[in-house]
């Protein structure tokens, strides 16, 4: 019965198809996402590390990325932190797609040095049942897993929780997984940007009229569940003008234009950024 339900789920089909590996793996994802990981997203992540209050200096950071896809973001962050001299003790990635988790494991072996490979693990897990799925995958009791992580990341994944009306459950699990003073970074599509490629697909307008399956939350809606479960909001803004699919020339042009665009039309930027911190005890 489970296989039948999954087979009928369009999101499960999309993110387990072989084409998903091409879109979300480092070697084939395109220039734009690589540029963002090394520039816009990198700045956000390093700022988040600087604002943590966990005191995770002895054993190194413990990091979790939920909805990690094929692991490109987490694998690149490991390289960034190594260059910055930030020690990582453990980094976990979860995604509901077994296809993408397999690809993530292969990319980690291909792109990370041996000592970092041993620190990075990828597991199948859903955002809406994150703690339970992690406990099952790691074979750890719940009490051992809670308050374990210094930094949690979610990129282009929180909107699916809003579509299934499980955003508060997800935010609560993230709160429970973080140490006191730990930070969670969320980057997702903005409902204010007018030119997403998906908006021009056949039937896109009809899907938006139907509601949840193509719903994009507002910036305040992205932030609300985190506030509700007790997080402190550190940053809540629209940012970034570079598409994941951008060419090298487009990245250069849009990067140069970004300061002006941020002044005249920041609320129309491509992405919503919500950075939150668990209150330090």
Beta strands, then each sheet from edge to edge (+ up, - down):
strand 1: 61-66
strand 2: 88-95
strand 3: 120-124
strand 4: 149-155
strand 5: 178-189
strand 6: 231-239
strand 7: 271-278
sheet 1: 3+ 2+ 1+ 4+ 5+ 7- 6+
end
